Amino acid sequence: MPDRSVDRGETAGSLSHVDDEGRIVMVDVSAKPVTQRTAEASARVLMSKETVAAIRQRQTPKGDPIEAARLAGIMGAKRTAELIPLCHPLPISHVEVSISLSEDGAEIAATVSTSAQTGVEMEALTAASVAALTLYDMCKAIEKGIVITDIRLERKSGGRSGEWRRQK
């Protein structure tokens, strides 16, 4: 059998999503306890002052981009397992997506909660990403040069690894 080691010096058999033969597998979480889990993620959408002004003045051609993006983020969190190959479908108990405008764009914050055997980090990251993509889509008629940046996990809690918070 060929050596399937990876950059971190681990062998394929020691990786959680790779079997002994190097095939990608879904992790079996059936023996893990159900715990309350929450994750928060964020994203930034950079745009011109003119585009921000059009959003504030409700002068965008497709309607309210903030509300469309907020709803899209919620829907994205709920469909994460369909988009990310090895994510477990989870019983999402709460999703909140907030979007605040700044002088140079928008700040997106997404929080996802569940009681499950695995965490909701990917669901929170997906919510922030889909909200950012929707904001772009809703505003692209005004500005094509919008930049989506800084998609990142801010905090997670629950599970074996417990609490984690991004150090600013």
N, C-alpha and C positions, 0 to 999 in steps of 0.2 A: 504494500500500500504506500502511495507517495506521502511524503511529509507535508502536512497541511498547516504548518505553524503560521502564526500571524505576527505582525510587527511588534506586538507587546511581548513576544517571547512565549506566548501560551500555545499549547497544542490545541488542535480542533476539539478534542474530547473535553477540554476544560472550559470551553466557551459555552455559555448557557443556551445559545440559539444555534449551535452546530453539533451534530452527532459525531460519533467516533469515526465515521467515514467521510466527514467533511460536508455533509448535506445540511442545509438550513432547515431547522425544525422550530415548531412553536413550543415554547416552554410549557411543561405540565405544572399548573399551579393548583391542582386539585388538593394537595396536602397542605397548602398554605391556609392560615386562618383568615377569615373575613374580618377586615378592620376598616374603620373609617379612614378614608384617604382624600386628600385635597391637593390640588396643584394650581399654581398661578403662573401664567406666562405673559409675556408682553411683546409688542412689536412697535416699530415707528414707521410712519409713512411721511416721507419728506416731499414737500411740494412748494410751489411758489406762493408768495403772499396773495397774488391775484386769485389763485385757486382756493386758498383758505377763505378769502373774502367772499367768493362766489358761494361756498358752502354755508358760511355764516348768514349770507343774505338770501339763502334758499334760491339761488339763481343757477342751479346745475340742471343740464338738459334731461337727465334721467330721473329726477326727483331727489328725495332726501338720501344722500349717500351715507350719512351716519346711521340712520335707522336700518337701511338695507344691509350695511356692513355688520351691524350689531346682530341682526337676525341671522345672517349668513354664518357668523362665527358660532352662534349657538347650534345651528344645524350642522356645521362642520364637526364640532365636538362629538355630536351624537353619531356621526358616520365615520369616525376615525378608523375603526376596524375594517371598513371597506376600502380605505385608502392606503393604509400602512400595512404591508403584508403580514407581519407577525404580531400585530396588536390583538389582544383578546377583546371580543365584544363585551362591553361592561354595562351594568345597569346604572346609568348616569342619574344621580338624584338631583343635581343642580348644576346649571351653567349660567354664569354671568359674564357678559362682555360689556365693557365700558370704553367709550371713545371720547377723548377730549382733544379739542383743537388747540394748537399753539400757534405762534407766529409763523413757524416754518413747516407746519404739517399737523399730524395727528399722533397721539399716543394711544395705543390700544392695550387694555388689560383684560385678561381672561382668567376666570376662576372656575374650576370644575371639581365637583365632589361626588363621591360614591362610597358605598360600603361593599367592598369586594376583596378578592384574593390578590389583586395586582393593582398598581397605581394608575393614576390618570394624568401623568405628565404629558403623554403624547396627545391626549384629548385637549389639554389646555394649550399646548403648542399649536395644534391644528386649529383650534378656535381663533387664536391670535393671527395665524397665517391666513386663514380663509377670510377673516374680517379685513385684513390688510389688502388682500387680493381684490375683494369686493369694493373696497374704497377706491382702489386704482381703477377698476372697471367702471365705477359710477362717475369717475372724474376724468377719464382718458379723453373725452371729447374736448375738454378744456385744456388739458396738459398731458402730453405723452411722456414727458421726462420725469414723472413721479418715481421716487425711489423707495422701495420697501427695505427696511434694514432692522438690525438688532432684534431679530426674533429669538427669544431666549426664555428659559425657565427661570422664574424669580424665586419660587418657593415650592416645597412639597412637604407633606406630612403624612404619617401613617406607614404601616408596613414594617418590615424587619429593619430597614435602614433608618426609620424614624424621621425626624425633622431635618430638613436641609433648607438653607436660605442663601441666596446669592449675596456675596460680600460686595458692596458697592465700591 
